[in-house]
Amino acid sequence: MKVNTRTSQVTAERDELERDVEQLCMSRGGHMFSSSYVLAQRLQFLEAEVKQQRLALRSVTTQRDGLQEDILQIRSSKRQADQGWQAEQQRACELERQLSFFQASSAAAIADRDSAVYEARTCKAELEVELSDAKSSNEALQQQLQAVREEASALQQQLVDARQQSQEQVKELRAANAALHAQLDEAEQTLQQAVRDKIGVMEELSQAQAMQEEQLHIIQQLEARNNQLKWRLSR
């Protein structure tokens, strides 16, 4: 805000100085400082300055639009990455709940098998006839237990695979976040370069003002010499 105010003040002072120089030149005679020559130089300078300002404004506007589009794309990518991460977390939690359930079922099946084996042993002396049935029941329980174990092993493998996939996706998401940070840093550097370009333009304006002040000083010296010559001629 202070820079803009200072720029406006310098521009106003420059315009006022140019008007004073024009009035001074137009009030004097001679070919070098004729009114048409001064006006032509004034128009040529103003046209060149307007052209430069329009080019600078167009460049800054293009950079601003490009940076806004990059920021929107980065935000959209980050939102999608967050949604994917949440979905994978929910999936991992669901697989862990299923594993806990099947582990509990396996433990219950093992407990049932142990109970059946104990009952078969205690009844062996009294129920010799039912021994074959007890053995068949035990084999059936063994098969069920094996099936439960195989199913639990398959679920364990699925959980391991899901965890590996989650870890890979986490790595991909971290890489995407790093790329997003790099793009944000590049956008910030571009903005800083635009600010530096603006400061360079202000410095050029200051140099132009210094040149105008020097020209005014030369004109004043010329007027003083002219007055001295007139005074000497009048004597």
N, C-alpha and C positions, 0 to 999 in steps of 0.2 A: 504493500500500500504506500509506504514512504517512497519507494523507488518510482512508482507511477506518478506520485505527486511531484517529485523532483523533476521527472522527465517532462511533465506538463509545464512546470515553471520554466525549465530551460528552453522548451520549445516556444513558449510565449515570449521569453526574452529574445530568442533568436529572431522570431517574426518581427518583434518591435524594432530590433536592430536593423533588420533588412529594410523595413519601411523607412527608417531614418536615413539609411544609406541611399535608398531610392530617391527620397525627397531631396537629399543633398545633391545627388548626381543630376536630378532633373532640374534643379534650380541653377545649375552651372551650365555654362555654354561649352562649346567644343564638340568634336566628333566622338571622342572617346567616352564621354559621359552623357551622350544624348539620351533623351527619354525613350526613344524606340529601341536603342541598344540595351538599355537597362531593363526595359519590360521584356525584351526577347530573352535576355539572360535569366530573368526572373521566371518566366514561363518554362524555359528549358530546365532550369534547376528543379522547379516544382513538379514537372512531369516526371523527371528521373526519380525524384524522391517518392512520389506516389506509386510509381512502378515498383520500386524496391520494397515499399511497405506492403503492397498487394502481394508480391511474391513471398515475402516473409510470412504474411498472414495466411496465405494459402498453404505454405509448408507446415506451419504450426497447427493449422486446422486438420490437415491430413494426418499428422502425427498423433493429434489428440483422438481422432476417430479410430485410428489403428490401435491405439492403446486401450480405448474403451472396448473394442471388439475382443482384444486379447484377454482383458480382464473378465468379460462375460464368459468366454470360452473356458477360462481357468476355473471360474466359479462353478460352471456347469459340470466340468470334469471332476472337481472336488466333491460336489454333491453326489454324483453317480458313484464315486469311489466309496464315500461314506455309506451309501445305501447298500452297496455290495458287501462291505465289511460287516454291517449289521446282519445281513441275511446269512452270511457264513457263520457268524457267532451263534445265531439262533439254530442253525442246522447242527453245529457241533454240540450245543446243549441238548438238543433232541436226541442225538446219537448217544450221548452220555446217559441220558435217562433210560433209553432202551437197553443199554448195556447193563445198567444197574438192575433193571427188571429181570433180564435173562439170567444174570448172576444169582439173584434171589431165587428164581425158579429152579436153577441148577442146584442150589444149596438145598432147597426143599425136596427135590427129587433124590438127592444123595441121602438126606435124612430118612426119606421113605424107604429107600433101599436098605439102609442099615437096620431100620426097624423090622422090615420083612425078614432079613437074614437072621436077626436075633430071635424072632418068633419061630422061624423054621427050626433053629437049633434047639430051642427049649421044648418044642413039640416032637422032636425026632424020636425020642424013646417011646412016646405013647402013640404017635401017629405014623407008623412005618408005611402005612398004606398011602398016606397023603404026602409022602416024601417027594415022589416024582412031580406031583403038582406044585409043591413048594419050589422045587428046582426049576420047573418051567416058569413059575412066577418070577423067580430070581433072574433067570435068563432074560425074561421080558423086561424086567427093570433095568438089567444091564444094557440091553439094547436101547431102551429109552434114555438111560443116562448117557450112553455113547452119542445118541442123536442130539441130546441137549448139549453135550460137550462140543460136538461138531458145530452145532448152531451157534453156541457161545463163541467158539473159535472164529467162525466166519464173521460174527458181529464184531469181535475184537479186531480182526483184520480190517473190516470196514471202518472202524473207528480210527485205526492207525492211518489208513488211506485218507480218511477225511481230515485228520490232523495234518498230514503232510500237505494235502491240497490247501488247507487253511494257511499253513505256514508259507507255501508258495504264493498264495494270493496276498498274504500280508507283505511279503517281500515286494511283489509287484506294486501294491498300493504305496509302500514306502518309496519305491523308485518313482512312481507317478507324483507323489508329494514333493520329492526332491526336484523333479522336472518342473513342477508348478512353481516352487520357490525360485528356481533358476530363471524362469520366465518373468516372475515378479521383479527379481533383481535387474534383469535386462530392461524391463519397463521403467524401473526407477532410474537406471542410468540414462535412458533416453530422455526422461523428464529433466534430469540434471543437465544433460547436454543442451536441451532447449533453453534452460535458464541461463547457461553460459553464453549461448548465442545471443540472447536478449541483452545480457550485460555487455557483450561486444558491440552490439548496435548502439547502446547508450554511450559507450566510450567513443565510438565514431562520431556521435552527435556532439560530444564534448569537444573533440578535436576540431570539428567543423566550427563550433562556436568560438574556439580560440583563434582559428584562422580568420573568422569574421572580425573579431576584436582587433587582430593585428592589422587587417585591411583598414578598419576604421581609424586606427592610430596613424597609419600611413596617409590616409586622406586628410586627417587633421593637420599633419605636418605639412602636406602640400598646400592646404589652405593658409597656414601660417606663413609659408614662404611666399605664396601669392599675395597676401596682404602686405608683407614687407616690400615686395617688388612694387606694388601699387603705391605704397607710401613713399618709396624712393623716387618713383616717377612723378608723383605729385609735387615733390620738392623741386 
